[in-house]
Amino acid sequence: MAKALHYAAASGLPTLADDSGIEVAALDGGPGVVSARYGGEGLDDPDRNGLLMEALRDVPDERRQARYVAVVALASRGKIVATFRGEAAGMILREPRGKNGFGYDPLFYYPELHMTFAQMLPAVKRQVSHRGKALALAAQAIRQDSGILS
């Protein structure tokens, strides 16, 4: 939410910004909102994926549930006027699959489509991803209530 407020103040325009992360049940919801910094500074996506796989090494498949969560905040005139939450439920695989996407996408298996986020075409991922769902809710709210921006 701080990002939305910051950029709305800087631009003088209504602003959307998101915070997102992956929540892994076996890690008590971690890494969560710090997903992009999991393991510390200086790590890249493959490094973070390696840390996640290592953390889950002894976790049986039936306990590897995870979900991506995104919250999109709409800021206008110095305040948050609305937030929109999107989720995508899946599980963490033992080995990466796919070359698309970023972050944990090669490990995040989406059972409804029988593939990881990294195996999906971008247009498909936009339809089912946490961020895509949150942004769709934001767009719907803005279309239905143009006063939300004032």
PASEBA-1860 file (N, C-alpha, C; in nm, 3 decimals):
! residues 150
1> MAKALHYA> 0.081/-0.119/0.000/0.000/0.000/0.000/0.086/0.126/0.000 ~ 0.202/0.116/0.063/0.291/0.231/0.067/0.336/0.270/-0.073 ~ 0.356/0.170/-0.161/0.397/0.200/-0.299/0.289/0.281/-0.370 ~ 0.165/0.240/-0.356/0.055/0.311/-0.422/0.047/0.454/-0.372 ~ 0.057/0.474/-0.241/0.053/0.609/-0.185/0.171/0.694/-0.234 ~ 0.289/0.634/-0.235/0.409/0.707/-0.278/0.396/0.754/-0.423 ~ 0.361/0.663/-0.512/0.355/0.699/-0.653/0.235/0.787/-0.687 ~ 0.127/0.774/-0.614/0.014/0.865/-0.633/0.053/1.006/-0.593
9> AASGLPTL> 0.126/1.018/-0.482/0.172/1.150/-0.438/0.272/1.209/-0.538 ~ 0.361/1.125/-0.588/0.464/1.173/-0.681/0.404/1.216/-0.815 ~ 0.300/1.145/-0.860/0.244/1.174/-0.992/0.124/1.267/-0.987 ~ 0.058/1.273/-0.873/-0.066/1.350/-0.864/-0.183/1.280/-0.931 ~ -0.166/1.153/-0.966/-0.268/1.076/-1.036/-0.310/0.955/-0.952 ~ -0.431/0.904/-0.973/-0.467/0.777/-0.909/-0.368/0.670/-0.953 ~ -0.330/0.584/-0.860/-0.223/0.488/-0.885/-0.258/0.350/-0.831 ~ -0.228/0.248/-0.911/-0.238/0.109/-0.867/-0.098/0.057/-0.840
17> ADDSGIEV> -0.083/-0.019/-0.732/0.043/-0.086/-0.703/0.010/-0.216/-0.632 ~ 0.098/-0.314/-0.647/0.070/-0.443/-0.584/0.185/-0.487/-0.495 ~ 0.150/-0.571/-0.400/0.245/-0.648/-0.323/0.202/-0.792/-0.340 ~ 0.298/-0.879/-0.359/0.262/-1.019/-0.381/0.371/-1.108/-0.326 ~ 0.337/-1.235/-0.314/0.434/-1.332/-0.267/0.375/-1.471/-0.272 ~ 0.459/-1.566/-0.242/0.416/-1.704/-0.238/0.411/-1.748/-0.091 ~ 0.303/-1.815/-0.055/0.285/-1.867/0.080/0.287/-2.019/0.073 ~ 0.379/-2.080/0.144/0.394/-2.225/0.144/0.347/-2.279/0.279
25> AALDGGPG> 0.248/-2.367/0.274/0.188/-2.417/0.398/0.291/-2.480/0.491 ~ 0.381/-2.561/0.439/0.480/-2.629/0.522/0.581/-2.533/0.583 ~ 0.586/-2.410/0.534/0.675/-2.307/0.589/0.596/-2.203/0.667 ~ 0.480/-2.244/0.717/0.393/-2.155/0.795/0.359/-2.027/0.720 ~ 0.337/-2.039/0.591/0.299/-1.923/0.509/0.417/-1.847/0.452 ~ 0.536/-1.889/0.479/0.653/-1.820/0.425/0.681/-1.865/0.284 ~ 0.761/-1.796/0.210/0.825/-1.670/0.244/0.730/-1.549/0.244 ~ 0.611/-1.560/0.188/0.513/-1.451/0.197/0.555/-1.326/0.122
33> VVSARYGG> 0.525/-1.212/0.183/0.547/-1.084/0.115/0.696/-1.056/0.091 ~ 0.785/-1.127/0.157/0.929/-1.109/0.134/0.984/-1.210/0.033 ~ 0.896/-1.269/-0.048/0.937/-1.371/-0.144/1.052/-1.326/-0.234 ~ 1.049/-1.203/-0.278/1.153/-1.153/-0.369/1.287/-1.137/-0.299 ~ 1.288/-1.137/-0.166/1.412/-1.122/-0.089/1.442/-1.246/-0.005 ~ 1.371/-1.354/-0.030/1.389/-1.479/0.045/1.535/-1.523/0.036 ~ 1.597/-1.544/0.150/1.737/-1.587/0.154/1.836/-1.474/0.160 ~ 1.790/-1.350/0.145/1.879/-1.236/0.158/1.913/-1.170/0.026
41> EGLDDPDR> 1.987/-1.063/0.036/2.028/-0.984/-0.080/2.128/-1.061/-0.166 ~ 2.133/-1.028/-0.292/2.233/-1.084/-0.382/2.195/-1.217/-0.444 ~ 2.080/-1.272/-0.410/2.037/-1.399/-0.469/1.951/-1.371/-0.592 ~ 1.958/-1.461/-0.688/1.870/-1.451/-0.805/1.759/-1.556/-0.793 ~ 1.671/-1.560/-0.892/1.558/-1.652/-0.888/1.601/-1.798/-0.872 ~ 1.698/-1.847/-0.950/1.741/-1.986/-0.929/1.794/-2.012/-0.788 ~ 1.865/-1.915/-0.731/1.915/-1.930/-0.593/1.799/-1.944/-0.495 ~ 1.699/-1.857/-0.509/1.583/-1.861/-0.419/1.503/-1.990/-0.439
49> NGLLMEAL> 1.491/-2.034/-0.562/1.423/-2.162/-0.588/1.499/-2.277/-0.522 ~ 1.630/-2.272/-0.528/1.712/-2.374/-0.463/1.691/-2.375/-0.312 ~ 1.685/-2.257/-0.253/1.660/-2.248/-0.108/1.523/-2.304/-0.073 ~ 1.424/-2.273/-0.154/1.289/-2.325/-0.128/1.286/-2.477/-0.140 ~ 1.349/-2.530/-0.244/1.354/-2.676/-0.260/1.426/-2.742/-0.142 ~ 1.533/-2.679/-0.096/1.606/-2.734/0.018/1.521/-2.729/0.144 ~ 1.450/-2.620/0.166/1.364/-2.607/0.284/1.253/-2.711/0.284 ~ 1.212/-2.755/0.165/1.102/-2.852/0.152/1.151/-2.993/0.121
57> RDVPDERR> 1.280/-3.014/0.124/1.339/-3.143/0.083/1.272/-3.262/0.149 ~ 1.247/-3.256/0.279/1.191/-3.370/0.351/1.040/-3.363/0.368 ~ 0.978/-3.265/0.303/0.832/-3.249/0.314/0.765/-3.337/0.210 ~ 0.674/-3.426/0.252/0.607/-3.514/0.156/0.519/-3.434/0.059 ~ 0.496/-3.492/-0.057/0.420/-3.425/-0.162/0.284/-3.375/-0.114 ~ 0.217/-3.451/-0.030/0.083/-3.412/0.014/0.083/-3.292/0.109 ~ 0.201/-3.246/0.150/0.212/-3.130/0.238/0.284/-3.013/0.171 ~ 0.289/-3.012/0.039/0.363/-2.909/-0.033/0.271/-2.804/-0.094
65> QARYVAVV> 0.152/-2.786/-0.033/0.058/-2.687/-0.084/0.116/-2.546/-0.073 ~ 0.079/-2.465/-0.171/0.125/-2.327/-0.172/0.021/-2.242/-0.244 ~ 0.033/-2.114/-0.226/-0.052/-2.023/-0.302/0.024/-1.893/-0.325 ~ 0.004/-1.841/-0.443/0.048/-1.706/-0.472/-0.063/-1.613/-0.427 ~ -0.027/-1.501/-0.367/-0.123/-1.402/-0.322/-0.076/-1.265/-0.370 ~ -0.169/-1.188/-0.424/-0.140/-1.049/-0.463/-0.248/-0.960/-0.407 ~ -0.208/-0.845/-0.356/-0.302/-0.742/-0.314/-0.266/-0.616/-0.393 ~ -0.364/-0.568/-0.468/-0.347/-0.446/-0.546/-0.417/-0.334/-0.470
73> ALASRGKI> -0.345/-0.225/-0.449/-0.401/-0.109/-0.380/-0.420/0.004/-0.480 ~ -0.532/0.073/-0.468/-0.562/0.191/-0.548/-0.554/0.311/-0.457 ~ -0.461/0.402/-0.487/-0.444/0.523/-0.407/-0.484/0.644/-0.490 ~ -0.548/0.738/-0.424/-0.587/0.863/-0.488/-0.601/0.970/-0.381 ~ -0.548/1.086/-0.410/-0.560/1.202/-0.320/-0.515/1.173/-0.178 ~ -0.403/1.105/-0.167/-0.342/1.084/-0.037/-0.398/0.971/0.048 ~ -0.482/0.886/-0.011/-0.536/0.775/0.069/-0.556/0.652/-0.019 ~ -0.561/0.538/0.046/-0.596/0.413/-0.023/-0.747/0.410/-0.034
81> VATFRGEA> -0.797/0.403/-0.156/-0.942/0.405/-0.174/-1.000/0.266/-0.193 ~ -0.917/0.168/-0.227/-0.966/0.031/-0.242/-0.847/-0.064/-0.251 ~ -0.871/-0.188/-0.211/-0.773/-0.294/-0.230/-0.844/-0.414/-0.291 ~ -0.767/-0.493/-0.366/-0.821/-0.608/-0.438/-0.723/-0.724/-0.420 ~ -0.776/-0.840/-0.381/-0.691/-0.955/-0.350/-0.716/-1.066/-0.452 ~ -0.608/-1.124/-0.501/-0.616/-1.239/-0.590/-0.527/-1.351/-0.539 ~ -0.571/-1.474/-0.558/-0.495/-1.590/-0.515/-0.492/-1.695/-0.625 ~ -0.388/-1.773/-0.626/-0.377/-1.891/-0.712/-0.321/-2.003/-0.626
89> AGMILREP> -0.397/-2.111/-0.614/-0.356/-2.223/-0.528/-0.287/-2.331/-0.609 ~ -0.185/-2.391/-0.550/-0.113/-2.498/-0.616/-0.025/-2.572/-0.519 ~ 0.088/-2.619/-0.571/0.184/-2.691/-0.487/0.325/-2.667/-0.540 ~ 0.421/-2.689/-0.452/0.562/-2.673/-0.490/0.617/-2.808/-0.533 ~ 0.672/-2.811/-0.654/0.732/-2.933/-0.709/0.872/-2.955/-0.651 ~ 0.925/-3.072/-0.677/1.060/-3.104/-0.631/1.166/-3.059/-0.732 ~ 1.126/-3.039/-0.856/1.218/-2.995/-0.962/1.148/-2.889/-1.046 ~ 1.221/-2.790/-1.096/1.159/-2.687/-1.179/1.114/-2.743/-1.314
97> RGKNGFGY> 1.007/-2.681/-1.368/0.957/-2.715/-1.500/0.918/-2.587/-1.572 ~ 0.963/-2.572/-1.695/0.924/-2.458/-1.777/1.026/-2.347/-1.778 ~ 1.015/-2.262/-1.879/1.112/-2.154/-1.900/1.048/-2.015/-1.897 ~ 0.915/-2.007/-1.890/0.847/-1.876/-1.889/0.839/-1.825/-1.746 ~ 0.793/-1.702/-1.732/0.770/-1.647/-1.599/0.898/-1.609/-1.529 ~ 0.888/-1.596/-1.398/1.002/-1.554/-1.316/0.976/-1.601/-1.173 ~ 1.070/-1.573/-1.086/1.052/-1.608/-0.946/1.034/-1.758/-0.927 ~ 0.931/-1.793/-0.855/0.903/-1.932/-0.819/0.819/-2.004/-0.924
105> DPLFYYPE> 0.790/-1.940/-1.036/0.702/-1.998/-1.139/0.744/-2.138/-1.183 ~ 0.873/-2.170/-1.198/0.909/-2.306/-1.240/0.878/-2.414/-1.136 ~ 0.860/-2.376/-1.012/0.829/-2.471/-0.906/0.681/-2.475/-0.870 ~ 0.606/-2.373/-0.910/0.466/-2.360/-0.870/0.376/-2.432/-0.969 ~ 0.329/-2.549/-0.927/0.242/-2.633/-1.009/0.097/-2.592/-0.986 ~ 0.027/-2.563/-1.096/-0.113/-2.520/-1.092/-0.199/-2.638/-1.138 ~ -0.261/-2.711/-1.045/-0.328/-2.836/-1.080/-0.445/-2.823/-1.178 ~ -0.512/-2.709/-1.177/-0.626/-2.693/-1.267/-0.586/-2.704/-1.414
113> LHMTFAQM> -0.464/-2.663/-1.446/-0.415/-2.669/-1.584/-0.305/-2.773/-1.602 ~ -0.270/-2.845/-1.496/-0.169/-2.952/-1.501/-0.034/-2.903/-1.553 ~ 0.007/-2.785/-1.505/0.138/-2.730/-1.545/0.183/-2.626/-1.443 ~ 0.311/-2.594/-1.451/0.363/-2.487/-1.366/0.332/-2.352/-1.432 ~ 0.343/-2.247/-1.353/0.327/-2.113/-1.409/0.434/-2.087/-1.516 ~ 0.550/-2.148/-1.504/0.658/-2.128/-1.601/0.633/-2.204/-1.731 ~ 0.539/-2.296/-1.732/0.504/-2.369/-1.855/0.390/-2.301/-1.931 ~ 0.325/-2.205/-1.868/0.210/-2.138/-1.929/0.252/-2.029/-2.026
121> LPAVKRQV> 0.172/-2.011/-2.129/0.188/-1.894/-2.213/0.144/-1.772/-2.133 ~ 0.203/-1.656/-2.157/0.169/-1.537/-2.078/0.019/-1.505/-2.076 ~ -0.050/-1.522/-2.187/-0.194/-1.492/-2.190/-0.273/-1.584/-2.098 ~ -0.232/-1.709/-2.088/-0.299/-1.805/-1.999/-0.268/-1.769/-1.854 ~ -0.142/-1.740/-1.826/-0.103/-1.705/-1.689/-0.178/-1.583/-1.640 ~ -0.197/-1.483/-1.725/-0.271/-1.362/-1.685/-0.412/-1.395/-1.638 ~ -0.472/-1.497/-1.696/-0.609/-1.535/-1.661/-0.618/-1.605/-1.525 ~ -0.515/-1.678/-1.487/-0.524/-1.761/-1.366/-0.434/-1.715/-1.252
129> SHRGKALA> -0.345/-1.623/-1.278/-0.249/-1.583/-1.174/-0.314/-1.496/-1.068 ~ -0.251/-1.493/-0.954/-0.292/-1.409/-0.842/-0.297/-1.262/-0.881 ~ -0.196/-1.216/-0.950/-0.189/-1.076/-0.990/-0.295/-1.045/-1.096 ~ -0.312/-1.137/-1.190/-0.415/-1.119/-1.292/-0.553/-1.111/-1.232 ~ -0.581/-1.196/-1.134/-0.712/-1.194/-1.068/-0.733/-1.064/-0.991 ~ -0.632/-1.019/-0.918/-0.644/-0.894/-0.842/-0.663/-0.775/-0.935 ~ -0.587/-0.771/-1.045/-0.601/-0.661/-1.140/-0.736/-0.663/-1.210 ~ -0.789/-0.783/-1.239/-0.922/-0.793/-1.300/-1.028/-0.737/-1.206
137> LAAQAIRQ> -1.015/-0.766/-1.076/-1.109/-0.711/-0.979/-1.098/-0.559/-0.972 ~ -0.976/-0.507/-0.978/-0.956/-0.362/-0.977/-1.018/-0.298/-1.100 ~ -0.993/-0.357/-1.216/-1.049/-0.302/-1.340/-1.202/-0.304/-1.337 ~ -1.259/-0.412/-1.287/-1.405/-0.422/-1.277/-1.460/-0.314/-1.185 ~ -1.397/-0.293/-1.072/-1.444/-0.192/-0.976/-1.435/-0.052/-1.036 ~ -1.327/-0.025/-1.107/-1.310/0.108/-1.169/-1.414/0.129/-1.278 ~ -1.440/0.026/-1.359/-1.542/0.037/-1.464/-1.681/0.060/-1.405 ~ -1.712/-0.011/-1.296/-1.845/-0.001/-1.236/-1.867/0.125/-1.155
145> DSGILS> -1.758/0.182/-1.104/-1.770/0.299/-1.016/-1.663/0.398/-1.051 ~ -1.689/0.482/-1.148/-1.588/0.581/-1.188/-1.557/0.679/-1.075 ~ -1.647/0.689/-0.977/-1.623/0.776/-0.862/-1.517/0.723/-0.767 ~ -1.478/0.598/-0.784/-1.376/0.537/-0.698/-1.243/0.611/-0.712 ~ -1.223/0.678/-0.824/-1.098/0.748/-0.849/-1.097/0.890/-0.791 ~ -1.208/0.934/-0.738/-1.210/1.072/-0.686/-1.202/1.076/-0.536
END
